[in-house]
Amino acid sequence: GHPLPDEQGERGAQTILAAAQKLGRDDLLLCLFSGGGSSLLTLPAPGIPLNDLRNVTSQLLHCGATIQEINTVRKHLSVILGGRLAASCQAAVHTLIISDVIGDYPSHIASGPCAPDPTTYADALSVLRYHEIKAPASVNGLLAAGAQGRLDETPKPGDAAFGRTENRVIATARGSLLAAV
């Protein structure tokens, strides 16, 4: 199964975000992301305890939600996913991606830390409602505040942060299967 967010991932994500924020325009942030990155790069939004994020993630994993739906929620409960890592620094960002999801879209792989996010807080709330997830009050409150426009959305396609960002899928499940054949 998929790993759940944990304290080690949270500490690692804090370190990565802090380092990215120190980079200047003449620097380069080089990233390598693959499947499982959403759980390993865990940094909940302010007011979201790690256990609440773990609770929602576990429910989504067990209810039949697609990885795209799970990541829509994760991106909006994080300060590093959904393009927020790329937007946090002034440096050029080059991301190499090993895809494990259908379609190979960078915004879906590891919840797209360096990719524009086309989803919204309202989309995340819709996922929870559709799958009848019993989310903690902290999660419902944050997503509702975002849907009401009281929180900044994840960076969207066309955001200036992505003018200096390149996301390149370097390996896919399909490519691996074809190579094995």
Secondary structure, 3 states (H helix, E strand, C coil): CCCCCCHHHHHHHHHHHHHHHHCCCCCEEEEEEECCHHHHCCCECCCCCHHHHHHHHHHHHHCCCCHHHHHHHHHHCECCCCCHHHHCCCCEEEEEEECCCCCCCCCCHHHCCCCCCCCCHHHHHHHHHHCCCCCCHHHHHHHHHHHCCCCCCCCCCCCHHHHHEEEEEEECHHHHHHHHC
